[in-house]
Amino acid sequence: AQTVTQSQPEMSVQEAETVTLSCTYDTSESDYYLFWYKQPPSRQMILVIRQEAYKQQNATENRFSVNFQKAAKSFSLKISDSQLGDAAMYFCAFYYNNNDMRFGAGTRLTVKP
Amino acid sequence: DVKVTQSSRYLVKRTGEKVFLECVQDMDHENMFWYRQDPGLGLRLIYFSYDVKMKEKGDIPEGYSVSREKKERFSLILESASTNQTSMYLCASSSDFSGSSYNEQFFGPGTRLTVL
């Protein structure tokens, strides 16, 4: 069974600085998808970034980028130039097939002004 | 934009009551999901549906049932609510078709259920 581990329950970053959230996963599959979702306080969960395992190039979305290390089964999220609006719960998720999405326990990110 | 709505943001029920949580999506998505979110545990899948009248158990289906009579609507039912079902419930939907949003799940705002 696929598992997703986020080892940092809480992280904090100074506004305008860079922060990296960690995620590792366990799978025997070779073709899958990885996601980072953001859940702001009292607001809907939204997709931040996705990575297809067959792609070697790391995905980027504006200030958000990932470091995908397939052999190490690692999928970290880097947020550059952190903003107050980045404060949220971040979930790493793994998708293989049959609509089975596995989520990590989440990392609560605080942004200090 | 995909919109997933849930019938209530906050709900308070008594032990033993039958509870209905409703979810509606407006993007003609084939797949719909019910998750439970608890601190330190992330999201755990209760049930999902890949078509009308079809359902599959997730990781924690005990104490829950679901209904999908129409493509856009997916209901979660707590037959006899218990205090250990106090939680945040999230509904999500996704499309089967390939494209930039393939496999992405779109979430509703959540229902915070308290069972007293």
gemmi code that builds the backbone of each chain (N, CA, C; Angstrom):
import gemmi

chains = {
    "A": [
        ("ALA", (0.844, -1.193, 0.000), (0.000, 0.000, 0.000), (0.881, 1.245, 0.000)),
        ("GLN", (0.392, 2.251, -0.699), (1.141, 3.497, -0.767), (0.964, 4.295, 0.522)),
        ("THR", (2.058, 4.858, 1.016), (1.977, 5.730, 2.194), (2.711, 7.027, 1.899)),
        ("VAL", (2.259, 8.077, 2.542), (2.844, 9.412, 2.378), (3.194, 9.949, 3.750)),
        ("THR", (4.422, 10.419, 3.910), (4.886, 10.912, 5.201), (5.330, 12.364, 5.100)),
        ("GLN", (4.745, 13.197, 5.934), (5.197, 14.573, 6.077), (5.742, 14.685, 7.498)),
        ("SER", (7.025, 14.836, 7.614), (7.685, 14.736, 8.920), (7.679, 16.042, 9.703)),
        ("GLN", (7.192, 17.113, 9.095), (7.183, 18.424, 9.753), (5.732, 18.836, 10.054)),
        ("PRO", (5.264, 18.637, 11.256), (3.885, 19.035, 11.562), (3.685, 20.546, 11.434)),
        ("GLU", (4.729, 21.308, 11.776), (4.630, 22.767, 11.723), (5.942, 23.347, 11.196)),
        ("MET", (5.786, 24.422, 10.417), (6.940, 25.163, 9.932), (6.591, 26.643, 9.987)),
        ("SER", (7.624, 27.458, 10.113), (7.397, 28.895, 10.041), (8.467, 29.522, 9.156)),
        ("VAL", (8.100, 30.641, 8.565), (9.016, 31.345, 7.666), (8.772, 32.832, 7.783)),
        ("GLN", (9.819, 33.594, 7.612), (9.687, 35.050, 7.606), (9.195, 35.483, 6.231)),
        ("GLU", (8.337, 36.484, 6.247), (7.847, 37.020, 4.976), (9.030, 37.348, 4.068)),
        ("ALA", (8.877, 37.002, 2.778), (9.876, 37.233, 1.733), (11.010, 36.202, 1.717)),
        ("GLU", (11.049, 35.339, 2.717), (12.071, 34.300, 2.745), (11.574, 33.051, 2.013)),
        ("THR", (12.446, 32.049, 1.967), (12.141, 30.781, 1.295), (11.994, 29.669, 2.318)),
        ("VAL", (11.055, 28.795, 2.073), (10.831, 27.663, 2.977), (10.630, 26.397, 2.151)),
        ("THR", (11.065, 25.274, 2.696), (10.905, 23.982, 2.014), (10.141, 23.021, 2.907)),
        ("LEU", (9.080, 22.467, 2.379), (8.276, 21.473, 3.096), (8.625, 20.086, 2.557)),
        ("SER", (8.806, 19.146, 3.457), (9.265, 17.808, 3.071), (8.119, 16.822, 2.926)),
        ("CYS", (8.334, 15.876, 2.029), (7.361, 14.806, 1.821), (8.104, 13.586, 1.289)),
        ("THR", (7.865, 12.452, 1.882), (8.381, 11.202, 1.339), (7.218, 10.247, 1.171)),
        ("TYR", (7.391, 9.289, 0.295), (6.305, 8.343, 0.026), (6.902, 6.964, -0.210)),
        ("ASP", (6.059, 6.002, -0.106), (6.501, 4.631, -0.287), (5.606, 3.969, -1.327)),
        ("THR", (6.211, 3.454, -2.384), (5.461, 2.763, -3.414), (6.387, 1.845, -4.191)),
        ("SER", (5.807, 0.823, -4.775), (6.563, -0.055, -5.660), (6.248, 0.236, -7.125)),
        ("GLU", (5.362, 1.203, -7.329), (4.970, 1.542, -8.690), (5.978, 2.499, -9.323)),
        ("SER", (5.953, 2.578, -10.644), (6.885, 3.456, -11.341), (6.190, 4.635, -12.024)),
        ("ASP", (4.892, 4.501, -12.231), (4.147, 5.548, -12.923), (3.038, 6.044, -12.005)),
        ("TYR", (3.153, 7.276, -11.541), (2.180, 7.809, -10.591), (2.240, 9.336, -10.646)),
        ("TYR", (1.382, 9.959, -9.843), (1.319, 11.410, -9.770), (1.513, 11.842, -8.321)),
        ("LEU", (2.109, 13.004, -8.169), (2.291, 13.592, -6.850), (1.713, 15.009, -6.856)),
        ("PHE", (1.143, 15.390, -5.727), (0.482, 16.689, -5.624), (0.864, 17.361, -4.307)),
        ("TRP", (0.839, 18.675, -4.335), (0.805, 19.475, -3.110), (-0.491, 20.280, -3.127)),
        ("TYR", (-1.262, 20.128, -2.038), (-2.484, 20.885, -1.859), (-2.295, 21.864, -0.710)),
        ("LYS", (-2.989, 22.992, -0.823), (-2.961, 24.032, 0.208), (-4.366, 24.208, 0.782)),
        ("GLN", (-4.457, 24.240, 2.102), (-5.739, 24.468, 2.769), (-5.610, 25.691, 3.668)),
        ("PRO", (-6.004, 26.861, 3.185), (-5.947, 28.067, 4.033), (-6.950, 27.951, 5.175)),
        ("PRO", (-6.748, 28.706, 6.246), (-7.676, 28.642, 7.383), (-9.117, 28.909, 6.952)),
        ("SER", (-9.999, 27.993, 7.261), (-11.433, 28.125, 6.973), (-11.752, 28.293, 5.489)),
        ("ARG", (-10.862, 27.835, 4.645), (-11.115, 27.949, 3.209), (-10.873, 26.618, 2.515)),
        ("GLN", (-11.305, 26.560, 1.264), (-11.235, 25.312, 0.522), (-9.814, 24.900, 0.193)),
        ("MET", (-9.604, 23.592, 0.123), (-8.329, 23.040, -0.282), (-8.164, 23.248, -1.790)),
        ("ILE", (-6.998, 23.716, -2.181), (-6.737, 23.948, -3.596), (-5.408, 23.323, -3.983)),
        ("LEU", (-5.300, 22.969, -5.251), (-4.068, 22.388, -5.756), (-3.005, 23.474, -5.926)),
        ("VAL", (-1.816, 23.183, -5.434), (-0.690, 24.107, -5.596), (0.154, 23.704, -6.801)),
        ("ILE", (0.487, 22.418, -6.851), (1.403, 21.964, -7.890), (1.299, 20.453, -8.031)),
        ("ARG", (1.573, 19.937, -9.219), (1.520, 18.503, -9.464), (2.767, 18.079, -10.238)),
        ("GLN", (3.100, 16.812, -10.080), (4.281, 16.254, -10.750), (3.941, 14.860, -11.257)),
        ("GLU", (4.201, 14.628, -12.528), (4.057, 13.279, -13.064), (5.371, 12.540, -12.882)),
        ("ALA", (5.312, 11.328, -12.378), (6.532, 10.601, -12.039), (7.414, 10.319, -13.253)),
        ("TYR", (6.816, 10.238, -14.436), (7.616, 9.928, -15.620), (8.405, 11.147, -16.121)),
        ("LYS", (8.087, 12.311, -15.594), (8.791, 13.522, -16.005), (9.981, 13.765, -15.083)),
        ("GLN", (11.141, 13.922, -15.665), (12.335, 14.172, -14.860), (12.415, 15.622, -14.404)),
        ("GLN", (11.840, 16.520, -15.199), (11.924, 17.933, -14.857), (11.008, 18.250, -13.687)),
        ("ASN", (11.534, 19.007, -12.741), (10.740, 19.414, -11.588), (9.691, 20.442, -11.985)),
        ("ALA", (8.478, 20.270, -11.470), (7.393, 21.201, -11.764), (7.596, 22.526, -11.039)),
        ("THR", (7.158, 23.596, -11.679), (7.185, 24.924, -11.051), (5.888, 25.644, -11.379)),
        ("GLU", (5.429, 26.425, -10.416), (4.242, 27.270, -10.583), (4.520, 28.577, -9.860)),
        ("ASN", (5.001, 29.556, -10.627), (5.313, 30.867, -10.055), (6.304, 30.713, -8.895)),
        ("ARG", (5.913, 31.067, -7.674), (6.832, 31.010, -6.537), (6.963, 29.610, -5.935)),
        ("PHE", (6.204, 28.667, -6.461), (6.193, 27.308, -5.923), (6.955, 26.373, -6.865)),
        ("SER", (7.818, 25.570, -6.293), (8.538, 24.589, -7.094), (8.735, 23.329, -6.264)),
        ("VAL", (8.989, 22.232, -6.947), (9.202, 20.979, -6.228), (10.599, 20.459, -6.532)),
        ("ASN", (11.071, 19.646, -5.598), (12.289, 18.876, -5.805), (11.875, 17.404, -5.753)),
        ("PHE", (11.741, 16.818, -6.937), (11.265, 15.452, -7.065), (12.462, 14.529, -7.235)),
        ("GLN", (12.656, 13.676, -6.251), (13.751, 12.701, -6.286), (13.112, 11.313, -6.308)),
        ("LYS", (12.953, 10.770, -7.537), (12.195, 9.533, -7.678), (12.866, 8.364, -6.972)),
        ("ALA", (14.171, 8.242, -7.107), (14.866, 7.111, -6.488), (14.768, 7.173, -4.971)),
        ("ALA", (14.820, 8.365, -4.434), (14.723, 8.548, -2.987), (13.281, 8.619, -2.512)),
        ("LYS", (12.332, 8.635, -3.439), (10.907, 8.745, -3.115), (10.668, 9.971, -2.246)),
        ("SER", (11.164, 11.084, -2.743), (11.047, 12.337, -2.020), (10.415, 13.389, -2.926)),
        ("PHE", (9.588, 14.240, -2.348), (8.834, 15.227, -3.137), (8.644, 16.463, -2.266)),
        ("SER", (9.629, 17.327, -2.212), (9.554, 18.505, -1.345), (9.028, 19.710, -2.117)),
        ("LEU", (8.400, 20.607, -1.382), (7.821, 21.833, -1.940), (8.622, 23.028, -1.459)),
        ("LYS", (9.078, 23.846, -2.383), (9.791, 25.065, -2.038), (8.907, 26.268, -2.365)),
        ("ILE", (8.753, 27.123, -1.359), (7.995, 28.361, -1.549), (8.989, 29.510, -1.455)),
        ("SER", (9.129, 30.241, -2.518), (10.050, 31.379, -2.565), (9.302, 32.672, -2.304)),
        ("ASP", (10.028, 33.659, -1.757), (9.413, 34.970, -1.509), (8.076, 34.804, -0.778)),
        ("SER", (8.108, 34.147, 0.358), (6.882, 33.813, 1.089), (6.032, 35.044, 1.366)),
        ("GLN", (4.739, 34.865, 1.241), (3.778, 35.941, 1.492), (2.826, 35.530, 2.605)),
        ("LEU", (2.211, 36.534, 3.222), (1.286, 36.250, 4.324), (0.173, 35.299, 3.878)),
        ("GLY", (-0.225, 35.417, 2.624), (-1.290, 34.562, 2.101), (-0.884, 33.119, 1.892)),
        ("ASP", (0.405, 32.824, 2.078), (0.864, 31.435, 1.953), (0.608, 30.644, 3.231)),
        ("ALA", (0.254, 31.332, 4.294), (-0.021, 30.650, 5.560), (-1.205, 29.704, 5.382)),
        ("ALA", (-0.968, 28.434, 5.662), (-2.000, 27.428, 5.414), (-1.496, 26.079, 5.891)),
        ("MET", (-2.370, 25.093, 5.786), (-1.995, 23.700, 5.958), (-1.650, 23.179, 4.572)),
        ("TYR", (-0.514, 22.508, 4.439), (-0.104, 21.954, 3.151), (-0.093, 20.435, 3.238)),
        ("PHE", (-0.737, 19.827, 2.250), (-0.805, 18.370, 2.198), (-0.103, 17.858, 0.951)),
        ("CYS", (0.734, 16.868, 1.148), (1.349, 16.143, 0.051), (0.446, 14.949, -0.263)),
        ("ALA", (0.287, 14.638, -1.548), (-0.609, 13.542, -1.926), (-0.004, 12.733, -3.061)),
        ("PHE", (-0.324, 11.446, -3.046), (0.186, 10.485, -4.026), (-1.004, 9.836, -4.713)),
        ("TYR", (-0.947, 9.752, -6.035), (-2.017, 9.096, -6.782), (-1.406, 8.062, -7.700)),
        ("TYR", (-1.970, 6.838, -7.617), (-1.514, 5.787, -8.527), (-2.602, 5.435, -9.520)),
        ("ASN", (-3.661, 4.814, -9.047), (-4.758, 4.505, -9.963), (-6.002, 4.189, -9.165)),
        ("ASN", (-7.083, 3.900, -9.884), (-8.335, 3.514, -9.253), (-8.812, 4.561, -8.259)),
        ("ASN", (-8.524, 5.815, -8.587), (-8.993, 6.913, -7.753), (-8.494, 6.829, -6.308)),
        ("ASP", (-7.365, 6.206, -6.106), (-6.825, 6.068, -4.762), (-5.777, 7.149, -4.520)),
        ("MET", (-6.191, 8.240, -3.905), (-5.291, 9.343, -3.566), (-4.904, 9.203, -2.103)),
        ("ARG", (-3.611, 9.193, -1.826), (-3.115, 9.075, -0.445), (-2.537, 10.419, -0.006)),
        ("PHE", (-2.982, 10.859, 1.157), (-2.532, 12.145, 1.681), (-1.608, 11.951, 2.870)),
        ("GLY", (-0.662, 12.890, 3.011), (0.123, 12.944, 4.222), (-0.664, 13.606, 5.336)),
        ("ALA", (-0.056, 13.675, 6.516), (-0.736, 14.242, 7.691), (-0.806, 15.761, 7.658)),
        ("GLY", (-0.011, 16.381, 6.785), (-0.065, 17.824, 6.636), (1.041, 18.551, 7.387)),
        ("THR", (1.388, 19.729, 6.885), (2.333, 20.633, 7.540), (1.679, 22.003, 7.651)),
        ("ARG", (1.604, 22.509, 8.870), (1.020, 23.843, 9.061), (2.115, 24.883, 8.909)),
        ("LEU", (1.964, 25.752, 7.913), (2.947, 26.793, 7.646), (2.466, 28.133, 8.195)),
        ("THR", (3.317, 28.737, 9.006), (3.065, 30.082, 9.529), (4.019, 31.042, 8.839)),
        ("VAL", (3.507, 32.200, 8.415), (4.347, 33.218, 7.786), (4.390, 34.425, 8.715)),
        ("LYS", (5.581, 34.776, 9.135), (5.749, 35.887, 10.077), (6.031, 37.178, 9.334)),
        ("PRO", (5.301, 38.240, 9.676), (5.531, 39.529, 8.987), (6.833, 40.190, 9.422)),
    ],
    "B": [
        ("ASP", (-14.741, 27.822, -13.560), (-14.075, 27.143, -12.436), (-14.951, 26.036, -11.881)),
        ("VAL", (-14.269, 24.979, -11.470), (-14.988, 23.892, -10.825), (-15.523, 24.369, -9.500)),
        ("LYS", (-16.749, 24.010, -9.241), (-17.292, 24.376, -7.954), (-17.844, 23.131, -7.280)),
        ("VAL", (-17.378, 22.911, -6.072), (-17.892, 21.827, -5.251), (-18.471, 22.468, -4.002)),
        ("THR", (-19.738, 22.213, -3.758), (-20.381, 22.812, -2.598), (-20.850, 21.721, -1.645)),
        ("GLN", (-20.867, 22.060, -0.379), (-21.349, 21.155, 0.665), (-22.472, 21.847, 1.408)),
        ("SER", (-23.439, 21.059, 1.844), (-24.698, 21.623, 2.333), (-24.525, 22.472, 3.590)),
        ("SER", (-23.584, 22.135, 4.440), (-23.410, 22.888, 5.682), (-21.935, 23.100, 5.959)),
        ("ARG", (-21.566, 24.234, 6.535), (-20.192, 24.443, 6.997), (-20.009, 23.897, 8.405)),
        ("TYR", (-21.036, 24.050, 9.228), (-20.994, 23.573, 10.604), (-22.293, 22.827, 10.909)),
        ("LEU", (-22.140, 21.739, 11.658), (-23.301, 20.925, 11.997), (-23.090, 20.359, 13.396)),
        ("VAL", (-24.118, 20.430, 14.209), (-24.069, 19.842, 15.546), (-25.215, 18.852, 15.667)),
        ("LYS", (-24.904, 17.624, 16.004), (-25.904, 16.569, 16.117), (-25.717, 15.821, 17.431)),
        ("ARG", (-26.746, 15.077, 17.781), (-26.707, 14.290, 19.016), (-26.399, 12.833, 18.676)),
        ("THR", (-25.786, 12.158, 19.625), (-25.484, 10.736, 19.485), (-26.746, 9.965, 19.113)),
        ("GLY", (-26.620, 9.104, 18.094), (-27.732, 8.284, 17.659), (-28.551, 8.872, 16.535)),
        ("GLU", (-28.361, 10.153, 16.252), (-29.108, 10.774, 15.166), (-28.593, 10.283, 13.816)),
        ("LYS", (-29.467, 10.321, 12.830), (-29.077, 10.033, 11.448), (-28.667, 11.358, 10.813)),
        ("VAL", (-27.508, 11.371, 10.200), (-26.956, 12.617, 9.678), (-26.710, 12.479, 8.177)),
        ("PHE", (-27.116, 13.510, 7.453), (-26.908, 13.549, 6.005), (-25.978, 14.712, 5.665)),
        ("LEU", (-24.904, 14.409, 4.959), (-24.028, 15.453, 4.441), (-24.131, 15.397, 2.918)),
        ("GLU", (-24.429, 16.558, 2.335), (-24.642, 16.611, 0.892), (-23.503, 17.324, 0.195)),
        ("CYS", (-23.198, 16.854, -1.002), (-22.137, 17.450, -1.809), (-22.622, 17.537, -3.248)),
        ("VAL", (-22.399, 18.694, -3.864), (-22.803, 18.895, -5.259), (-21.636, 19.499, -6.024)),
        ("GLN", (-21.379, 18.957, -7.226), (-20.348, 19.536, -8.098), (-20.973, 19.886, -9.444)),
        ("ASP", (-20.430, 20.941, -10.056), (-21.059, 21.463, -11.266), (-20.213, 21.287, -12.517)),
        ("MET", (-19.221, 20.384, -12.470), (-18.331, 20.227, -13.619), (-18.508, 18.898, -14.330)),
        ("ASP", (-19.594, 18.219, -14.079), (-19.867, 16.967, -14.782), (-18.765, 15.926, -14.539)),
        ("HIS", (-18.179, 15.952, -13.355), (-17.125, 14.991, -13.020), (-17.702, 13.615, -12.756)),
        ("GLU", (-16.941, 12.599, -13.200), (-17.382, 11.225, -13.013), (-17.179, 10.769, -11.556)),
        ("ASN", (-16.100, 11.199, -10.958), (-15.690, 10.669, -9.656), (-16.004, 11.641, -8.530)),
        ("MET", (-16.494, 11.111, -7.443), (-16.726, 11.917, -6.247), (-16.259, 11.155, -5.022)),
        ("PHE", (-15.822, 11.908, -4.015), (-15.154, 11.319, -2.855), (-15.658, 11.961, -1.568)),
        ("TRP", (-15.636, 11.179, -0.508), (-15.825, 11.706, 0.840), (-14.607, 11.340, 1.673)),
        ("TYR", (-14.014, 12.374, 2.283), (-12.880, 12.209, 3.173), (-13.251, 12.698, 4.567)),
        ("ARG", (-12.503, 12.186, 5.499), (-12.560, 12.689, 6.866), (-11.176, 13.251, 7.193)),
        ("GLN", (-11.152, 14.471, 7.757), (-9.886, 15.116, 8.098), (-9.766, 15.289, 9.596)),
        ("ASP", (-8.729, 14.704, 10.167), (-8.468, 14.817, 11.601), (-7.028, 15.249, 11.821)),
        ("PRO", (-6.786, 16.069, 12.840), (-5.417, 16.560, 13.104), (-4.436, 15.411, 13.260)),
        ("GLY", (-3.306, 15.533, 12.564), (-2.268, 14.515, 12.668), (-2.494, 13.284, 11.820)),
        ("LEU", (-3.667, 13.181, 11.223), (-3.989, 12.010, 10.403), (-4.179, 12.360, 8.937)),
        ("GLY", (-4.231, 13.624, 8.619), (-4.442, 14.010, 7.224), (-5.859, 13.705, 6.781)),
        ("LEU", (-5.994, 13.374, 5.502), (-7.299, 13.029, 4.949), (-7.383, 11.515, 4.772)),
        ("ARG", (-8.466, 10.971, 5.231), (-8.690, 9.537, 5.064), (-9.965, 9.322, 4.257)),
        ("LEU", (-9.875, 8.447, 3.275), (-10.991, 8.219, 2.366), (-12.048, 7.334, 3.015)),
        ("ILE", (-13.293, 7.819, 2.976), (-14.400, 7.052, 3.543), (-15.047, 6.206, 2.442)),
        ("TYR", (-15.496, 6.871, 1.405), (-16.104, 6.224, 0.237), (-15.796, 7.055, -1.000)),
        ("PHE", (-15.840, 6.402, -2.149), (-15.839, 7.154, -3.384), (-16.785, 6.511, -4.389)),
        ("SER", (-17.118, 7.287, -5.391), (-18.050, 6.835, -6.427), (-17.501, 7.235, -7.786)),
        ("TYR", (-17.481, 6.293, -8.721), (-16.957, 6.586, -10.053), (-18.068, 6.682, -11.094)),
        ("ASP", (-19.302, 6.519, -10.634), (-20.435, 6.636, -11.560), (-21.712, 6.676, -10.737)),
        ("VAL", (-22.776, 7.083, -11.375), (-24.071, 7.108, -10.688), (-24.401, 5.706, -10.188)),
        ("LYS", (-24.869, 5.653, -8.951), (-25.267, 4.424, -8.277), (-24.107, 3.469, -8.005)),
        ("MET", (-22.890, 3.883, -8.292), (-21.726, 3.053, -8.001), (-20.994, 3.635, -6.800)),
        ("LYS", (-20.456, 2.755, -5.965), (-19.704, 3.211, -4.809), (-18.642, 2.184, -4.470)),
        ("GLU", (-17.579, 2.689, -3.874), (-16.496, 1.825, -3.420), (-16.088, 2.261, -2.022)),
        ("LYS", (-15.787, 1.303, -1.171), (-15.327, 1.622, 0.171), (-13.900, 2.153, 0.123)),
        ("GLY", (-13.663, 3.112, 0.996), (-12.315, 3.605, 1.170), (-11.670, 2.924, 2.364)),
        ("ASP", (-10.847, 3.670, 3.074), (-10.103, 3.094, 4.192), (-10.918, 2.978, 5.471)),
        ("ILE", (-11.893, 3.869, 5.650), (-12.628, 3.896, 6.921), (-14.136, 3.981, 6.693)),
        ("PRO", (-14.744, 2.984, 6.051), (-16.176, 3.075, 5.753), (-17.117, 2.726, 6.909)),
        ("GLU", (-16.579, 2.167, 7.981), (-17.449, 1.692, 9.064), (-18.212, 2.842, 9.687)),
        ("GLY", (-19.513, 2.662, 9.799), (-20.369, 3.669, 10.407), (-20.923, 4.683, 9.415)),
        ("TYR", (-20.531, 4.519, 8.142), (-20.957, 5.451, 7.096), (-21.593, 4.690, 5.936)),
        ("SER", (-22.450, 5.381, 5.208), (-22.923, 4.889, 3.922), (-23.005, 6.079, 2.976)),
        ("VAL", (-23.185, 5.809, 1.698), (-23.234, 6.883, 0.713), (-24.350, 6.613, -0.289)),
        ("SER", (-24.696, 7.667, -1.003), (-25.706, 7.560, -2.038), (-25.334, 8.474, -3.182)),
        ("ARG", (-25.435, 7.940, -4.402), (-25.214, 8.774, -5.582), (-26.294, 8.447, -6.606)),
        ("GLU", (-27.377, 9.191, -6.531), (-28.507, 8.990, -7.421), (-28.389, 9.826, -8.692)),
        ("LYS", (-27.664, 10.933, -8.597), (-27.417, 11.789, -9.754), (-25.924, 12.055, -9.864)),
        ("LYS", (-25.463, 12.311, -11.073), (-24.027, 12.460, -11.298), (-23.433, 13.591, -10.482)),
        ("GLU", (-24.179, 14.656, -10.277), (-23.612, 15.828, -9.627), (-23.687, 15.788, -8.103)),
        ("ARG", (-24.366, 14.806, -7.550), (-24.631, 14.821, -6.113), (-24.153, 13.530, -5.445)),
        ("PHE", (-23.457, 13.702, -4.324), (-22.921, 12.558, -3.591), (-23.175, 12.808, -2.112)),
        ("SER", (-23.935, 11.938, -1.488), (-24.330, 12.134, -0.099), (-23.607, 11.160, 0.815)),
        ("LEU", (-23.230, 11.653, 1.963), (-22.637, 10.822, 3.015), (-23.649, 10.716, 4.150)),
        ("ILE", (-23.873, 9.502, 4.605), (-24.884, 9.259, 5.630), (-24.239, 8.603, 6.837)),
        ("LEU", (-24.490, 9.189, 7.986), (-24.102, 8.579, 9.254), (-25.382, 7.989, 9.827)),
        ("GLU", (-25.495, 6.675, 9.794), (-26.755, 6.023, 10.170), (-27.122, 6.285, 11.633)),
        ("SER", (-26.129, 6.278, 12.498), (-26.355, 6.527, 13.923), (-25.100, 7.207, 14.451)),
        ("ALA", (-25.148, 8.531, 14.471), (-23.945, 9.302, 14.779), (-23.381, 8.958, 16.159)),
        ("SER", (-22.059, 8.914, 16.214), (-21.379, 8.677, 17.490), (-20.336, 9.766, 17.705)),
        ("THR", (-19.917, 9.946, 18.946), (-18.995, 11.037, 19.265), (-17.663, 10.892, 18.525)),
        ("ASN", (-17.266, 9.664, 18.225), (-15.991, 9.503, 17.507), (-16.102, 9.844, 16.015)),
        ("GLN", (-17.276, 10.263, 15.595), (-17.436, 10.745, 14.222), (-17.378, 12.271, 14.144)),
        ("THR", (-17.112, 12.892, 15.286), (-16.859, 14.335, 15.289), (-15.591, 14.594, 14.489)),
        ("SER", (-15.708, 15.405, 13.436), (-14.585, 15.585, 12.530), (-14.934, 16.621, 11.473)),
        ("MET", (-13.928, 16.921, 10.616), (-14.154, 17.710, 9.415), (-14.357, 16.737, 8.255)),
        ("TYR", (-15.417, 16.943, 7.493), (-15.706, 16.086, 6.351), (-15.542, 16.881, 5.063)),
        ("LEU", (-14.739, 16.346, 4.173), (-14.457, 17.007, 2.906), (-14.967, 16.165, 1.746)),
        ("CYS", (-15.636, 16.834, 0.840), (-16.083, 16.207, -0.404), (-15.151, 16.662, -1.527)),
        ("ALA", (-14.929, 15.805, -2.507), (-14.091, 16.165, -3.646), (-14.632, 15.500, -4.903)),
        ("SER", (-14.247, 16.057, -6.052), (-14.628, 15.436, -7.320), (-13.445, 15.499, -8.281)),
        ("SER", (-13.454, 14.603, -9.265), (-12.394, 14.606, -10.273), (-12.925, 14.037, -11.571)),
        ("SER", (-12.199, 14.338, -12.635), (-12.590, 13.886, -13.966), (-11.753, 12.691, -14.382)),
        ("ASP", (-12.342, 11.851, -15.199), (-11.631, 10.705, -15.740), (-10.829, 11.047, -16.988)),
        ("PHE", (-11.106, 12.211, -17.550), (-10.545, 12.490, -18.862), (-9.177, 13.129, -18.742)),
        ("SER", (-8.312, 12.774, -19.673), (-6.952, 13.284, -19.643), (-6.941, 14.764, -19.957)),
        ("GLY", (-5.894, 15.414, -19.530), (-5.788, 16.860, -19.690), (-5.016, 17.407, -18.519)),
        ("SER", (-4.940, 18.692, -18.462), (-4.107, 19.315, -17.432), (-4.619, 19.046, -16.033)),
        ("SER", (-5.911, 18.768, -15.898), (-6.445, 18.554, -14.552), (-6.719, 17.084, -14.277)),
        ("TYR", (-6.171, 16.210, -15.110), (-6.385, 14.781, -14.912), (-5.903, 14.351, -13.534)),
        ("ASN", (-6.779, 13.625, -12.851), (-6.511, 13.118, -11.507), (-6.564, 14.176, -10.419)),
        ("GLU", (-6.599, 15.449, -10.790), (-6.687, 16.460, -9.745), (-8.047, 16.361, -9.074)),
        ("GLN", (-8.054, 16.426, -7.764), (-9.310, 16.427, -7.034), (-9.642, 17.855, -6.623)),
        ("PHE", (-10.897, 18.225, -6.842), (-11.393, 19.553, -6.476), (-12.249, 19.404, -5.227)),
        ("PHE", (-11.957, 20.222, -4.246), (-12.562, 20.034, -2.931), (-13.651, 21.047, -2.625)),
        ("GLY", (-14.596, 20.605, -1.825), (-15.583, 21.501, -1.248), (-15.020, 22.183, -0.006)),
        ("PRO", (-15.774, 23.102, 0.596), (-15.279, 23.876, 1.745), (-15.218, 23.087, 3.041)),
        ("GLY", (-15.850, 21.922, 3.067), (-15.826, 21.107, 4.275), (-17.024, 21.340, 5.174)),
        ("THR", (-17.381, 20.309, 5.907), (-18.412, 20.403, 6.943), (-17.784, 19.965, 8.251)),
        ("ARG", (-17.803, 20.872, 9.228), (-17.302, 20.503, 10.556), (-18.466, 19.965, 11.366)),
        ("LEU", (-18.432, 18.676, 11.608), (-19.507, 18.001, 12.329), (-19.095, 17.759, 13.770)),
        ("THR", (-19.957, 18.149, 14.678), (-19.779, 17.851, 16.094), (-20.930, 16.969, 16.539)),
        ("VAL", (-20.590, 15.833, 17.144), (-21.601, 14.918, 17.668), (-21.508, 14.947, 19.189)),
        ("LEU", (-22.602, 15.358, 19.817), (-22.603, 15.491, 21.284), (-23.188, 14.264, 21.968)),
    ],
}
model = gemmi.Model(1)
for chain_id, residues in chains.items():
    chain = gemmi.Chain(chain_id)
    for i, (resn, *xyz) in enumerate(residues, 1):
        res = gemmi.Residue()
        res.name, res.seqid = resn, gemmi.SeqId(i, " ")
        for name, pos in zip(("N", "CA", "C"), xyz):
            atom = gemmi.Atom()
            atom.name, atom.element = name, gemmi.Element(name[0])
            atom.pos, atom.b_iso = gemmi.Position(*pos), 0.0
            res.add_atom(atom)
        chain.add_residue(res)
    model.add_chain(chain)
structure = gemmi.Structure()
structure.add_model(model)
structure.setup_entities()
